[in-house]
Amino acid sequence: MAILERITSTSDLKALTRDELRTLADEVRTFLIDSCARTGGHIGAGLGVVELTIALHTAFNTPTDQIVWDVGHQGYPHKLLTGRARGFDTLRTENGMSGFLKRSESPYDAFGAGHAATAISAGFGMAVGRDISGESFKVVSVVGDGALTSGLSYEGLNNAGASGRDFIVVLNDNEMSIAPNVGAMAKYLNSVQRNPIYNRLRSAIGTVVDSMPGPLQGMSTLVRKWEESMKSFLTPGVLFEELGFRYFGPIDGHDIDLLLETFAAVRPMEGPRLVHVVTKKGKGFPAGENVEKWHALPAGHDPATGKQVKASSANPSYTAVFGKGLAELAAIDPKLVAITAAMPSGTGTGVMAKAFPKRFFDVGIAEGHAVTFAAGLATRGIKPVCAIYSTFLQRAYDNVIHDVALQHLPVVFAMDRAGLVGEDGPTHMGLYDIAYMLSIPGATVTAPKNGAEMLGLLRTSMAHKDGPFSLRYPRDASPDIVPPIAEITPVPFGTWEVLRHGSEFAVLAVGPMVNNALAAAEVLAAEGLSITVVNCRFLKPHDEVTLNALLADHRHLLVVEEGTVVNGFGAYMTSVVARLDPTVRVIAHGVADRFIEQASRARQLQLTGLDAAGIAERVRVLHGSAAEAVAG
């Protein structure tokens, strides 16, 4: 019987020998590689922390001791060792296991993790809460996958280090987030993490001091001071020690013996301490380790190569179309630059990085800095395009308002993964950008119906001179074949497009909902109900001319948007129309005021009534209600 099959809780780990723990590590890797080949998922970071996870759960008394993982990407081995191996085949599926950490899923999930850099702040909050309540347990925050490129991590370190409280940080240093880590901290850590000189020297000094005869013991203080001065040259630990943390490392994060010995020594100590472990992202994956493309894999791939078993026949994704178009536009416009926050592949900007490396900037997991950096560029006449996922741009909302909008600076925000994102679940849903961007004075908010229009709006944004210009598009295949951007004309600013003329009912559709609304109109036409379909590609400013024409011969406007109905485009149109013609009824049709759980994107559209069938049914119901009102 495999050792992994015998693990039902972390207490089972404590009965295993060191050799059995090493065998368990091999079994966990094999399980993850085979399982994720079927379900898909973020495999790279998890493979890198197998030994670390085993050592943590063996050395600490979980779940009483709280382990806080930064980014759920690291959490797959943790799930397997905490009683969830049997349900792992449901990973990232509807009603199945979350692809991230989730407090409602297991008592071992101390804190929900979807976005990076939260572990230190959250863990320190738990430690303070423990002390206020008079409880006794350990708190360990595991940071990695690029978290030290984020300002939030430093805010947590600064606060926790000065507190003197019992709190442990494990720095999982794998030199990677999704792409290779960037910035001074990455260089700082990498400069010595594989250099054994300091660790050998420190050990030798300890031996010398301990063996000094009595009369020479007074010299030990001098020797120790010399050791501390040498540390500043030979180890990254000096930074953390200056922040108030006792530093241990760097140590091999794949050496179970060394990990267990280190944690056994660190656990009973008091005060803030930091254990620096060096790991290899993607370790054990046959197709290659520490490669950006193995960060996450879709379902149905060959575990030996990482390639799809069945190649997709769909059109290129919006992401791919955007990335190619951006690089083509950069060839035309030498003032254009691209900025991303540790997501060159996820945002498609990797194409730009290869074509124009001097005009591409990956700032790490630092969305706020990305936005303000872009604002600074804009003051010098540069045309910055910030490519950041909708859900991650939320972190920089203050920067968008204060540093871009308030100063009327022309920064373009390309918001990938807008709307429903499928299997990644609620932490990654891009459902709120319409609401938060509409609320910003002077912001231009757009949403294309297809890939060609997306590039047309991108061209329009290059001529924009006043305030933020946002462009939202989904995690999906573009429904059209997109020509080179040089063949695409800019979309006239502030205009809508009436694609189908009907009577009484008009559907104001946003982005990808345009195509679903057109499909719904076809179904309704066969039933004798003719509706107007409008492509509202500019949400702000809206097309006043087209809207006034619609109000002249339509009594009902159904606003269909792939975003929250609370303060969304439907709510905005309701207030606008109320001023123009209060006799016209405006109905918002979008995502209800709740978090949307994981499922395929197609299934989520169906469940929220945003597929063609759902839109058609909503029109039928409204039409029936209107007919009853007239009859009454």
Stockholm file with secondary structure:
# STOCKHOLM 1.0

chainA/1-632         MAILERITSTSDLKALTRDELRTLADEVRTFLIDSCARTGGHIGAGLGVVELTIALHTAFNTPTDQIVWDVGHQGYPHKLLTGRARGFDTLRTENGMSGFLKRSESPYDAFGAGHAATAISAGFGMAVGRDISGESFKVVSVVGDGALTSGLSYEGLNNAGASGRDFIVVLNDNEMSIAPNVGAMAKYLNSVQRNPIYNRLRSAIGTVVDSMPGPLQGMSTLVRKWEESMKSFLTPGVLFEELGFRYFGPIDGHDIDLLLETFAAVRPMEGPRLVHVVTKKGKGFPAGENVEKWHALPAGHDPATGKQVKASSANPSYTAVFGKGLAELAAIDPKLVAITAAMPSGTGTGVMAKAFPKRFFDVGIAEGHAVTFAAGLATRGIKPVCAIYSTFLQRAYDNVIHDVALQHLPVVFAMDRAGLVGEDGPTHMGLYDIAYMLSIPGATVTAPKNGAEMLGLLRTSMAHKDGPFSLRYPRDASPDIVPPIAEITPVPFGTWEVLRHGSEFAVLAVGPMVNNALAAAEVLAAEGLSITVVNCRFLKPHDEVTLNALLADHRHLLVVEEGTVVNGFGAYMTSVVARLDPTVRVIAHGVADRFIEQASRARQLQLTGLDAAGIAERVRVLHGSAAEAVAG
#=GR chainA/1-632 SS CCHHHHCSSGGGGGGSCHHHHHHHHHHHHHHHHHHHHHHCBCHHHHHHTHHHHHHHHHHSCTTTSEEEESSGGGGHHHHIIIIISTTGGGTTSTTSCCSSBCTTTCTTCCSCBSSSSCHHHHHHHHHHHHHHHTCCCCEEEEEETTGGGSHHHHHHHHHHHHHCCSEEEEEEECSBSSSBCCSHHHHHHHTTTTCCHHHHHHHHHHHHHHTCCGGGGGGHHHHHHHHHHHHHHHCTHHHHHHTTCEEEEEEETTCHHHHHHHHHHHTTCCSEEEEEEECCTTTTCTTCSSCGGGSSBCSSBCTTTCCBSSCCCSCCBHHHHHHHHHHHHHHHCTTEEEEESSCTTTTSTHHHHHHCGGGEEECCSCHHHHHHHHHHHHTTTCEEEEECCHHHHGGGHHHIIIIIITTTCCCEEEETTCBCCGGGCGGGCBCSHHHHHHTSTTCEEECCSSHHHHHHHHHHHHTCCSSCEEEECCSSBCSSCCCCGGGCCCCCTTCCEEEECCSEEEEEECTTHHHHHHHHHHHHHHTTCCCEEEECCEEESCCHHHHHHHHHHEEEEEEEEEEESTTSHHHHHHHHHHHHCTTSEEEEEEECSSCCCCSCHHHHHHHTTCSHHHHHHHHHHHHHHHHHHHHC
#=GC SS_cons         CCHHHHCSSGGGGGGSCHHHHHHHHHHHHHHHHHHHHHHCBCHHHHHHTHHHHHHHHHHSCTTTSEEEESSGGGGHHHHIIIIISTTGGGTTSTTSCCSSBCTTTCTTCCSCBSSSSCHHHHHHHHHHHHHHHTCCCCEEEEEETTGGGSHHHHHHHHHHHHHCCSEEEEEEECSBSSSBCCSHHHHHHHTTTTCCHHHHHHHHHHHHHHTCCGGGGGGHHHHHHHHHHHHHHHCTHHHHHHTTCEEEEEEETTCHHHHHHHHHHHTTCCSEEEEEEECCTTTTCTTCSSCGGGSSBCSSBCTTTCCBSSCCCSCCBHHHHHHHHHHHHHHHCTTEEEEESSCTTTTSTHHHHHHCGGGEEECCSCHHHHHHHHHHHHTTTCEEEEECCHHHHGGGHHHIIIIIITTTCCCEEEETTCBCCGGGCGGGCBCSHHHHHHTSTTCEEECCSSHHHHHHHHHHHHTCCSSCEEEECCSSBCSSCCCCGGGCCCCCTTCCEEEECCSEEEEEECTTHHHHHHHHHHHHHHTTCCCEEEECCEEESCCHHHHHHHHHHEEEEEEEEEEESTTSHHHHHHHHHHHHCTTSEEEEEEECSSCCCCSCHHHHHHHTTCSHHHHHHHHHHHHHHHHHHHHC
//
